[in-house]
Amino acid sequence: MPLTALSSPGEDERWRPVQERIRQLGHRPDALIEVLHVAQEAFGYLGPDALAFIGASLGVPMSKVYGVATFYSHFTFRPHGEHTCVVCTGTACHISGGAHIVSAVQVRLGVAPGETTADGKLSVLTTRCPGTCSLAPMILLDGAPIGPVSTEDVLARLEVL
Amino acid sequence: MTDVLRATALVCQAASCLAVGSEQVLEALAGRIAQSGLVDVAVKRVGCLGLCAAGPLVRIDPTGALCERVRPESTDGLVAALRDAGPTAAPVSSSALFFARQVRVVTENCGRIDPEDLDDYVASGGYRSLRTALTSMTPAEVIEQVRRSGLRGRGGAGYPTGLKWLTVAKSSGEGKYVICNADEGDPGAFMDRCVLESDPHRVLEGMAIAGYAVGASKGYVYCRAEYPLAIARLRTAISQARQAGLLGVHLAETPYGFDIEVRLGAGAFVCGEETALIASVEGKRGTPRPRPPYPAAAGLWGRPTLINNVETFANVPAIIRRGGEWLARIGTEKSKGTKVFALAGRVVNVGIVEVPMGTSLREIVDDIGGGVVDRRPLKAVQTGGASGGCIPADYLDLPVEYESLTAIGSMMGSGGMIVMDDTVCMVDVARYFMDFCRNESCGKCIPCRVGTTQLHMLLTRIANGAATLTELAQLERLCGTVARTSLCGLGQAAPNPVLSTLRYFREEYLAHIRDRTCPAGVCPVAQRKVVP
């Protein structure tokens, strides 16, 4: 049974691309992953209201929406910090010192991959190879690929954020 | 601008070069040319020029001079090169060899055409194969050409493409599907990214020809979300092709219709497995199911479905244009055509290379790759990603083909090739890939879900210098169990990196266990004696 009321998008402009994609794909249940992508792009994460609204719009039960969304590592359920530092853990980066970058950042800032600093300034994440191995070892700082980087480089860049 | 151009600067606008500022180079160069008053030279956005390690790259057409590491603030040399249409920054010797040894079929347009311009693709012969297939060949004749070419699946398993097409074509029923697997999940593999960013229409054309051959009218490209530029260029290409009547209800004014949509992956390696990929396209959790039935009989929405990888589809227009026998003349007896590799790791010329099947690893690593960084000793070449293995330096003269790589405990895989030198520890590499498989296991079957976790734990104990020889035996036994009893390829192949490193680098494992040392100095081996 479709959910109603509780997940009305209201006036927030950010819902527009989500609703548009739902319409484009004909409110079909199989559009779930596509719509989750658009919602995460619009809001930066998938909150409970977004998941409920998408489920209700596509006729997918909440349990299934949650099951699908949590299966895929691309989706995140908490907002990221003001900045994001994504460290590549692909093979080329790993053998060129990428593994040290993750642990050094963790030691210096006290945040494990997937976590955000207490002041909400920085989220540290890892990725399995965006396929730009000529930059190894590389990071994505606020989405911009940077490499090759040393551990010191990364720490210095994070220091001045 | 005059009609006849004296020279064109081809500026790479694919992900690796963009990451080091090639967009700024393009802008700066266009500005400088406008200032200089030259009217018969042009600047063109192109896809991957191949030698990613030396980006941003600019090639001067027609002289062919390759300018490496171009800075936006110093484009004067380039302007002079265009004016004189002669080489300035002459290619260094290593990069000359880089190009000389390659044979380009799949990547023939990469770095030559504008990936966002349909006309440029058409001008280089694009969509002619589709027209030929639609207007002068029967579906059976198309399949026959693919079969004659000897093309085998480039996603890694190497299943004969013609046979797969024939099976789907023979499957009865309406509403068949064609799916392009662009979920390039192996870490260190970026061949498909290169093709999609550089020549997206080629993949669409291959899919449309496949659709005609097997009797499908709908196709999906399942592309990983980590490739935003590839996705954007695919979407652009699809809408251009629709507008030009090359996708849609009536392709090229024929009764045959075929349309393509993009579906995004969301960071699940297992979705490279075909049944998991289908579940994901259907909007579900990407978990595999037992086969049979194979997708050729019951795939997407239970309909017969053809799934091929990006590189496989990209071979198709060339096969139709030049004939199956033409491709079959390239390569070896059992592995025909070329293979695109993403050369990465501790090698000088990191980039995209395309070579005839049967080329030796030595040619790829030493001649094309320019050898190991800092001239350090080569230890191993890793192929096949998390499902493959490490090939030791002794086997460098091995011809690269499906059977030869499998015979020595590795596999062709999708084409990632990571060069490893003596600073790399093989126990650490095995542990790294097991960590990857453990994280990516979908959890559906126990051997993979539990087995990869246990294998990772054993490898961690070895890396920490805490393991005994009994545990090494346990590791080998468990590898066999996981390989034999897992549901899909992810689990079945997960032990490969362990088994291949045990086969060729057993002494390194023993050093960690007996001597509590890591010969490469990578692992955190404990110095203390372990309580039994």
Chai-1 contact restraints between the chains, C-beta under 6 A:
chainA,res_idxA,chainB,res_idxB,connection_type,confidence,min_distance_angstrom,max_distance_angstrom,comment,restraint_id
A,D30,B,E282,contact,1.0,0.0,6.0,A-B,restraint_1
A,D30,B,G283,contact,1.0,0.0,6.0,A-B,restraint_2
A,L32,B,G283,contact,1.0,0.0,6.0,A-B,restraint_3
A,I33,B,A266,contact,1.0,0.0,6.0,A-B,restraint_4
A,I33,B,G283,contact,1.0,0.0,6.0,A-B,restraint_5
A,H37,B,L264,contact,1.0,0.0,6.0,A-B,restraint_6
A,V68,B,R285,contact,1.0,0.0,6.0,A-B,restraint_7
A,F71,B,R285,contact,1.0,0.0,6.0,A-B,restraint_8
A,Y72,B,A266,contact,1.0,0.0,6.0,A-B,restraint_9
A,Y72,B,G267,contact,1.0,0.0,6.0,A-B,restraint_10
A,Y72,B,A268,contact,1.0,0.0,6.0,A-B,restraint_11
A,S73,B,G267,contact,1.0,0.0,6.0,A-B,restraint_12
A,H74,B,A225,contact,1.0,0.0,6.0,A-B,restraint_13
A,H74,B,A266,contact,1.0,0.0,6.0,A-B,restraint_14
A,H74,B,G267,contact,1.0,0.0,6.0,A-B,restraint_15
A,G90,B,P187,contact,1.0,0.0,6.0,A-B,restraint_16
A,G90,B,G188,contact,1.0,0.0,6.0,A-B,restraint_17
A,T91,B,P187,contact,1.0,0.0,6.0,A-B,restraint_18
A,T91,B,G188,contact,1.0,0.0,6.0,A-B,restraint_19
A,T91,B,I418,contact,1.0,0.0,6.0,A-B,restraint_20
A,A92,B,G188,contact,1.0,0.0,6.0,A-B,restraint_21
A,A92,B,A344,contact,1.0,0.0,6.0,A-B,restraint_22
A,A92,B,G345,contact,1.0,0.0,6.0,A-B,restraint_23
A,A92,B,I418,contact,1.0,0.0,6.0,A-B,restraint_24
A,H94,B,Y432,contact,1.0,0.0,6.0,A-B,restraint_25
A,I95,B,G345,contact,1.0,0.0,6.0,A-B,restraint_26
A,I95,B,V424,contact,1.0,0.0,6.0,A-B,restraint_27
A,R128,B,P187,contact,1.0,0.0,6.0,A-B,restraint_28
A,C129,B,P187,contact,1.0,0.0,6.0,A-B,restraint_29
A,P130,B,E226,contact,1.0,0.0,6.0,A-B,restraint_30
A,G131,B,F190,contact,1.0,0.0,6.0,A-B,restraint_31
A,G131,B,R193,contact,1.0,0.0,6.0,A-B,restraint_32
A,T132,B,A15,contact,1.0,0.0,6.0,A-B,restraint_33
A,T132,B,S16,contact,1.0,0.0,6.0,A-B,restraint_34
A,T132,B,A19,contact,1.0,0.0,6.0,A-B,restraint_35
A,C133,B,G188,contact,1.0,0.0,6.0,A-B,restraint_36
A,C133,B,A344,contact,1.0,0.0,6.0,A-B,restraint_37
A,C133,B,V350,contact,1.0,0.0,6.0,A-B,restraint_38
A,S134,B,S16,contact,1.0,0.0,6.0,A-B,restraint_39
A,S134,B,C52,contact,1.0,0.0,6.0,A-B,restraint_40
A,S134,B,A53,contact,1.0,0.0,6.0,A-B,restraint_41
A,S134,B,V350,contact,1.0,0.0,6.0,A-B,restraint_42
A,L135,B,A19,contact,1.0,0.0,6.0,A-B,restraint_43
A,P145,B,A19,contact,1.0,0.0,6.0,A-B,restraint_44
